[in-house]
């Protein structure tokens, strides 16, 4: 969706793409993408003294990511 709206974003950071997503996608979809990104970042960068994400959390994140990809691909 972003490439169609603004060509040449391949070198842009993920954070910048999330900010741009608000201008081309429905507000709810952009909010869901930002929330999922935040959860994934926390899940991937936990400390050794913290518990990592559970199987159920990863399953939900994966399903949400698939849904967002389908929505943004249309």
C-alpha positions as CSV (number, residue, x, y, z in Angstrom):
1,X,0.0,0.0,0.0
2,X,2.8,2.4,0.8
3,X,4.8,1.6,-2.3
4,X,1.7,2.3,-4.4
5,X,1.1,5.6,-2.7
6,X,4.7,6.7,-2.4
7,X,7.2,4.9,-4.6
8,X,10.8,4.5,-3.5
9,X,10.3,3.8,0.2
10,X,12.5,0.7,0.2
11,X,15.3,2.5,2.1
12,X,13.0,4.1,4.6
13,X,13.0,2.9,8.2
14,X,10.1,0.8,9.6
15,X,9.3,3.6,12.0
16,X,8.9,6.1,9.2
17,X,6.8,3.7,7.2
18,X,4.5,3.3,10.2
19,X,4.1,7.0,10.4
20,X,3.4,7.3,6.7
21,X,0.8,4.4,7.0
22,X,-1.5,6.8,8.8
23,X,-1.8,8.9,5.6
24,X,-2.7,6.0,3.2
25,X,-4.5,3.4,5.3
26,X,-7.7,3.6,7.4
27,X,-6.9,4.9,10.9
28,X,-7.9,1.6,12.6
29,X,-5.6,-0.4,10.4
30,X,-2.7,2.0,11.0
31,X,-3.3,1.8,14.7
32,X,-3.4,-2.0,14.7
33,X,-0.1,-2.1,12.7
34,X,1.6,0.3,15.2
35,X,0.3,-1.7,18.2
36,X,1.5,-5.0,16.6
37,X,4.9,-3.6,15.8
38,X,5.3,-2.4,19.4
39,X,4.3,-5.8,20.8
40,X,6.7,-7.6,18.4
41,X,9.6,-5.3,19.4
42,X,9.0,-6.0,23.1
43,X,8.6,-9.8,22.4
44,X,11.9,-9.9,20.5
45,X,13.9,-7.8,22.9
46,X,13.2,-9.2,26.3
47,X,15.9,-9.6,29.0
48,X,17.3,-12.8,30.3
49,X,15.6,-12.2,33.6
50,X,12.2,-11.8,31.9
51,X,10.0,-14.4,30.5
52,X,9.8,-14.4,26.7
53,X,6.5,-14.4,24.8
54,X,4.3,-17.4,25.2
55,X,3.3,-19.7,22.3
56,X,-0.2,-18.2,22.5
57,X,1.1,-14.6,22.2
58,X,3.2,-15.5,19.2
59,X,0.2,-17.3,17.6
60,X,-2.0,-14.2,18.1
61,X,0.7,-11.9,16.7
62,X,1.2,-14.1,13.7
63,X,-2.6,-14.1,13.0
64,X,-2.8,-10.3,13.4
65,X,0.2,-9.8,11.1
66,X,-1.4,-12.0,8.5
67,X,-4.7,-10.1,8.7
68,X,-2.8,-6.8,8.4
69,X,-0.9,-8.0,5.3
70,X,-4.1,-9.1,3.7
71,X,-5.8,-5.7,4.4
72,X,-2.9,-3.6,3.3
73,X,-2.3,-5.7,0.2
74,X,-5.7,-4.9,-1.2
